[in-house]
């Protein structure tokens, strides 16, 4: 099991204020196995404390699911949803440090287009490898 620490704030006239009392919704993207147990796709909620923080304990993800985390209600203009991988860790992990993934493919988002990063030296290396 891995612990995730949420820490949220919002802009204020004095800088950044704590996002106290708001609800964080957590739901796996699909059912998953935990040992011999099948865990169904169901959500839970945690309320942020007066400092805008909360810590939850969840099973780590694998290549079959991730966690969809929603902060804010549908009427909140600042509401956002983030889908993240959770590694197996004995340390408390900050939510902001978790890798965001695509909810369908579970591949990391924001990594750019790998084909756009290929240059001539990569092509030369690949051709040399094929010829040998």
C-alpha positions as CSV (number, residue, x, y, z in Angstrom):
1,X,0.0,0.0,0.0
2,X,1.2,3.5,-0.8
3,X,0.3,6.8,0.9
4,X,-0.4,9.8,-1.2
5,X,-0.4,13.3,0.3
6,X,-2.7,15.9,-1.2
7,X,-1.8,19.6,-0.7
8,X,-4.0,22.2,-2.4
9,X,-4.2,25.9,-2.3
10,X,-5.8,28.8,-4.2
11,X,-4.8,32.3,-5.1
12,X,-5.7,35.1,-2.6
13,X,-4.9,38.7,-2.0
14,X,-2.1,37.6,0.3
15,X,-0.6,35.0,-2.1
16,X,-1.7,31.4,-1.8
17,X,-4.3,30.4,0.7
18,X,-5.1,26.8,1.9
19,X,-7.9,25.1,0.1
20,X,-9.5,24.0,3.3
21,X,-12.5,21.7,3.6
22,X,-12.8,20.7,0.0
23,X,-13.4,17.1,-1.1
24,X,-11.0,15.0,-3.1
25,X,-12.7,12.1,-5.0
26,X,-10.5,9.1,-5.9
27,X,-11.6,6.2,-8.2
28,X,-9.6,3.6,-10.1
29,X,-9.9,3.7,-13.8
30,X,-11.0,0.1,-13.9
31,X,-11.4,-2.9,-11.6
32,X,-8.1,-4.5,-10.6
33,X,-6.7,-7.5,-8.6
34,X,-5.1,-7.3,-5.2
35,X,-3.7,-10.7,-4.7
36,X,-6.7,-13.1,-5.2
37,X,-9.2,-10.3,-4.5
38,X,-10.9,-8.5,-7.3
39,X,-11.4,-4.8,-6.4
40,X,-14.4,-3.2,-8.2
41,X,-14.3,0.3,-9.7
42,X,-15.7,2.3,-6.8
43,X,-14.8,5.7,-5.4
44,X,-14.0,7.1,-2.0
45,X,-13.7,10.7,-0.8
46,X,-11.4,12.5,1.6
47,X,-11.9,16.0,2.9
48,X,-8.9,18.4,3.0
49,X,-8.1,19.7,6.5
50,X,-7.8,23.3,7.5
51,X,-4.4,23.5,5.8
52,X,-5.6,22.1,2.4
53,X,-4.0,18.7,3.0
54,X,-5.0,15.1,3.3
55,X,-3.3,11.7,3.1
56,X,-4.8,8.5,1.7
57,X,-3.5,4.9,1.5
58,X,-4.2,3.0,-1.7
59,X,-2.9,-0.1,-3.5
60,X,-0.2,0.8,-6.0
61,X,-1.2,0.8,-9.7
62,X,0.1,-1.5,-12.4
63,X,-0.3,-1.6,-16.1
64,X,-4.1,-2.4,-15.8
65,X,-5.3,0.7,-14.0
66,X,-4.6,4.1,-12.6
67,X,-6.3,6.5,-10.2
68,X,-8.6,9.3,-11.4
69,X,-8.5,12.1,-8.8
70,X,-11.0,14.9,-8.8
71,X,-10.7,18.0,-6.7
72,X,-13.7,20.3,-6.6
73,X,-17.4,19.9,-7.5
74,X,-18.8,20.2,-11.0
75,X,-20.0,23.8,-10.1
76,X,-16.5,25.0,-9.1
77,X,-14.7,26.9,-11.9
78,X,-11.3,25.7,-10.6
79,X,-12.3,21.9,-10.5
80,X,-9.8,19.6,-12.2
81,X,-9.3,15.9,-12.8
82,X,-6.0,14.2,-12.9
83,X,-5.3,10.5,-13.7
84,X,-2.1,9.2,-12.1
85,X,0.1,6.1,-11.6
86,X,0.9,5.2,-8.0
87,X,4.1,3.3,-7.5
88,X,4.6,0.9,-4.6
89,X,6.3,2.9,-2.0
90,X,7.0,2.8,1.8
91,X,7.4,6.6,1.7
92,X,4.6,9.1,1.6
93,X,4.3,10.4,-2.0
94,X,3.2,13.9,-2.9
95,X,0.2,13.9,-5.3
96,X,2.0,16.6,-7.3
97,X,4.9,14.3,-8.0
98,X,2.9,11.4,-9.4
99,X,3.1,10.7,-13.1
100,X,0.0,11.8,-15.0
101,X,-1.3,9.2,-17.5
102,X,-3.9,9.1,-20.3
103,X,-7.0,7.5,-18.8
104,X,-7.5,5.1,-21.8
105,X,-4.0,4.0,-22.7
106,X,-2.4,4.5,-19.2
107,X,0.7,6.0,-20.9
108,X,2.3,9.1,-19.5
109,X,1.0,12.4,-20.9
110,X,3.0,15.4,-21.7
111,X,6.0,13.4,-22.8
112,X,5.9,14.8,-26.4
113,X,5.9,12.9,-29.6
114,X,8.7,10.4,-29.6
115,X,8.8,10.4,-33.5
116,X,9.4,14.1,-33.5
117,X,12.5,13.6,-31.4
118,X,14.2,11.3,-33.9
119,X,17.2,12.8,-35.7
120,X,19.5,11.5,-38.4
121,X,21.9,9.9,-35.9
122,X,19.0,7.7,-34.6
123,X,18.1,6.6,-38.1
124,X,21.8,5.9,-38.9
125,X,22.1,3.8,-35.7
126,X,18.9,1.8,-36.5
127,X,20.0,1.1,-40.0
128,X,23.4,0.0,-38.8
129,X,21.8,-2.3,-36.2
130,X,19.6,-3.9,-38.9
131,X,22.5,-4.5,-41.2
132,X,24.6,-6.2,-38.6
